[in-house]
Each structure stands twice: as C-alpha cells, then as structure tokens.
Amino acid sequence: MAQPNLTDVDWSKIPAPTDDGGAAHLKGLTLPSVTLRATDDTSVTLSALQGRTVVFAYPRTGEPGKIALVDDWDMIPGARGCTPQTCAFRDLFAELKAAGAAQVFGLSTQSNAYQTEIASRLHLPFPVLSDERLQLTRALNLPTMEVAGLTLIKRMALIIDDAQIAHVFYPVFPPDRNAADVLDWLKLHPQKS
C-alpha cells in the first residue's frame, strides 16, 4: 500500500501506544560515548555536548507515494506519525531554542542517506542522527519494535543536560503534539546553571 499524505492524519483512527515501561530506566542515565552520523555531514557524540539537548526518536519516516514498510503500518501502535512529529519539531525549532535547547536532533535507525533525503525535503533546521548500527539504541537499551526484520526505535523524546538524561517523553501520542509538549516542559524547567 502506498503511503498516504504523511502529515494529514486522523489520530482517532490510529491505535495509541501504551506505556510498556521500556523507557522507565532512562531518566538519570549518563549517555555513553557513541558517535552517530548526522544529516549535516557531521559526526555527533551526544555525551560530549554542553548544555541542554533535545533528541526526539521515531521508528521510520516514509516518503509520499512510496510503498509502506508493511501493509498494516498504520495499525502498529506508535508506528504512524514520524513525519508529523518531525515537522512539529521543525515548526517549533526557534521556540525550542529560545526555551533553552542548545541543540535539537531527530534520531532513527534509518540510514544517513535516507535521513538526508527527508531532512532536505522537509527543510529541517536541525540534523537527524542515524543509529543504523544500533549503537546508541543498544547502549541505552532504548525501547524498540521489530517490523519487517528491522529494529526500529519506539517514538520518544529525551531532554539531555550535559550528557545526563533529565526527562523522558514516552510513550508519545499523538506524535504531532510531542514538540509542543517538549516546549512546555522546557519553559517550566529551565536548566540550572
């Protein structure tokens, strides 16, 4: 089945993910020294970044008119919504920065080449990180799902203060509200100097 419009979604027809406890261990963890390739042709080691970092993770972005990964993608709780989530972070990028996010990144297990296409098509003002080899995913034991033989990160957002996870948004639903929820949290919890 071809991917429908990727940003116009009736969330009442999409099953919401439940909190399976898969992210309960993350708050307070110090990030490991893992370097990931970014869509801006840099290598990023999240644990080396100073200040507050926002990382939103998603299973897999689609391409309009292309074949879906599996026919029932929309019925997998938490699968649908990667493009709406990403576009919401794009649209609120300046406000996220103004609220204290020194840097913002998207994260998925898709290849850097695939992510570079989406970053260009969606005009993203932030890089997307590729964890194609699952280095960060495994090191942090991020919640994942297996679809069509691929390991995909379940949708979440992390607030990282100087390499330590300060807050976790999980599960995330609907995806297009995640950026606003992160922005609200940043405004209520300014980073201590």
Secondary structure by P-SEA (a helix, b strand, c coil): cccccccccccccbbbbcccccccccccccccbbbbbccccccccccccccbbbbbbbcccccccccccccccccccccccaaaaaaaaaaaaaaaaaaccccccccccccaaaaaaaaaaacccbbbbbcccaaaaaaaccbbbbcccbbbbccbbbbbccccccccccccccccaaaaaaaaaaaaccccc
